[in-house]
Amino acid sequence: MAITLPTLTPVEDSLLLTLYCKALDSRLPKPLLSDAMADEIVRKLDYDFEQFKVNNNFLRNVALRSKKMDEVASAFIRHHPDAVGLDLGAGLDTRVFRLAPPATVDWYDVDFPAVIDVRKRVVPDRENVHVIGADVTDPNWLNTVPSDRPAVIVADGLMGFLTKDDFVSLLNRLIDHFPTGEMAFNSYTPFAVWATTVVRGTKSVSGMLKFPGVDDPRELESWIPKLKLVREILLAREPEISDYPTAVRLANRFMATSVALSRKGTIVLHFRF
Ligand SMILES: C[S@@+](CC[C@H](N)C(=O)[O-])C[C@H]1O[C@@H](n2cnc3c(N)ncnc32)[C@H](O)[C@@H]1O
């Protein structure tokens, strides 16, 4: 029987858009993320996903940005089998199943309590995977997370919902908590924040965005000096674009001709600390 969702806040609701994009990606002939579990969850929920009217470019970018964060997390776990992994603003994403880390890794999915309640109902349990129902801007939730192991932290679709001050405080708390680690999250330029107001797939979240956007990822290093940029991953320049449909591929190829243009698209930032 289909599962009815509780009333979620608009910010919490945004997880359904990204979940749906991942489900749609898995139905493509050549998926980028291949997250069949996302599709299983979508099919279990009594929810009108069609209302999002997601376009092909948007769903691919959501899937590809997740894939890039998965790559960062996988590589980190390969080198640090004793790692702690965190997915901040995890929603109903099944990243830990995609990564399939060894049992020596403890993984934490963090989101608001109402989301975690839904998550417990629709995402299967897995050994050494923990959930934390909390507002990530609350300083106390990290107390239950081990602080003596290297950490890999992903935040997929979260940053836009945080003010600059909340974002900086959160990252400083994370950096102070762990001895060392890496993080990956999708970032927004001021242009991208504006673009959410006009792109069909993102209009539903545009009014909730609090982050002002950054044009250059090095700005983040000046806000948070312990953060060192490993790589600015400009999706327009990634090899997977060659499998995009012709018009979108050509648009991305054009953007890829310069960093400034590529930054108009989706960006994943990979930092170490
Ligand atoms: C766009 S969704 C992305 C969900 C998931 N990461 C994905 O890729 O499918 C953003 C998520 O961030 C969560 N979120 C936003 N602000 C948050 C906060 N302050 N504390 C905890 N979770 C937050 C929302 O509840 C939502 O699940």
PDBQT file of the ligand as one rigid body, heavy atoms in Angstrom, charges set to zero:
ROOT
HETATM    1  C1  LIG A 301      17.013  19.645  -1.802  1.00  0.00    +0.000 C 
HETATM    2  S1  LIG A 301      16.789  18.530  -0.465  1.00  0.00    +0.000 S 
HETATM    3  C2  LIG A 301      18.117  17.400  -0.795  1.00  0.00    +0.000 C 
HETATM    4  C3  LIG A 301      17.905  16.065  -0.149  1.00  0.00    +0.000 C 
HETATM    5  C4  LIG A 301      18.993  15.035  -0.443  1.00  0.00    +0.000 C 
HETATM    6  N1  LIG A 301      20.295  15.498  -0.017  1.00  0.00    +0.000 N 
HETATM    7  C5  LIG A 301      19.036  14.704  -1.898  1.00  0.00    +0.000 C 
HETATM    8  O1  LIG A 301      20.048  14.973  -2.556  1.00  0.00    +0.000 OA
HETATM    9  O2  LIG A 301      18.078  14.117  -2.401  1.00  0.00    +0.000 OA
HETATM   10  C6  LIG A 301      17.412  19.484   0.900  1.00  0.00    +0.000 C 
HETATM   11  C7  LIG A 301      17.348  18.751   2.229  1.00  0.00    +0.000 C 
HETATM   12  O3  LIG A 301      17.998  19.544   3.219  1.00  0.00    +0.000 OA
HETATM   13  C8  LIG A 301      17.259  19.467   4.402  1.00  0.00    +0.000 C 
HETATM   14  N2  LIG A 301      17.544  20.649   5.210  1.00  0.00    +0.000 N 
HETATM   15  C9  LIG A 301      17.448  21.946   4.832  1.00  0.00    +0.000 A 
HETATM   16  N3  LIG A 301      17.811  22.749   5.849  1.00  0.00    +0.000 NA
HETATM   17  C10 LIG A 301      18.169  21.933   6.873  1.00  0.00    +0.000 A 
HETATM   18  C11 LIG A 301      18.629  22.158   8.204  1.00  0.00    +0.000 A 
HETATM   19  N4  LIG A 301      18.804  23.398   8.667  1.00  0.00    +0.000 N 
HETATM   20  N5  LIG A 301      18.868  21.093   8.988  1.00  0.00    +0.000 NA
HETATM   21  C12 LIG A 301      18.689  19.822   8.542  1.00  0.00    +0.000 A 
HETATM   22  N6  LIG A 301      18.271  19.536   7.283  1.00  0.00    +0.000 NA
HETATM   23  C13 LIG A 301      18.013  20.588   6.461  1.00  0.00    +0.000 A 
HETATM   24  C14 LIG A 301      15.801  19.420   3.938  1.00  0.00    +0.000 C 
HETATM   25  O4  LIG A 301      14.936  18.929   4.944  1.00  0.00    +0.000 OA
HETATM   26  C15 LIG A 301      15.914  18.496   2.727  1.00  0.00    +0.000 C 
HETATM   27  O5  LIG A 301      15.791  17.150   3.093  1.00  0.00    +0.000 OA
ENDROOT
TORSDOF 0
